[in-house]
Amino acid sequence: MKKFQLGQSKEGAIDLFPEKVIKRVKLGNKEIGIVRVGDHFFAFDSLCPHRGASLIQGSINGYEEIICPLHQYRFDLKTGALQSGSCSDLEVYQTNLTDEGLIIQLNSGN
């Protein structure tokens, strides 16, 4: 696992990510999407596994799902599980909001 830190404090990390605004972030060689819902952060592959559409341009619904802008496929932000559509699950990454900032763990292959 590779760990990355965003922000210098809990408040700083929260300030970096406005509520339900998806941001593109490059960590090492990997480009991911990050969104904050309340005090919960979700990190995920920036491209839909179906047709490679940019999930950065997607939307977040009230069920903590990201909706692909191309075909409206829905993915659970916690698990990456496909909720609607027909493709593989979305890869998601572990996040941890600490007093030092937001910690994101990418799989060792990323």
Secondary structure as UniProt FT lines:
FT   STRAND          2..6
FT   HELIX           10..16
FT   STRAND          23..27
FT   TURN            28..29
FT   STRAND          30..37
FT   TURN            38..39
FT   STRAND          40..45
FT   TURN            49..51
FT   HELIX           55..57
FT   STRAND          59..60
FT   TURN            62..63
FT   STRAND          65..67
FT   TURN            69..71
FT   STRAND          74..76
FT   TURN            77..79
FT   STRAND          82..84
FT   STRAND          92..98
FT   TURN            99..100
FT   STRAND          101..106
FT   TURN            108..109
//
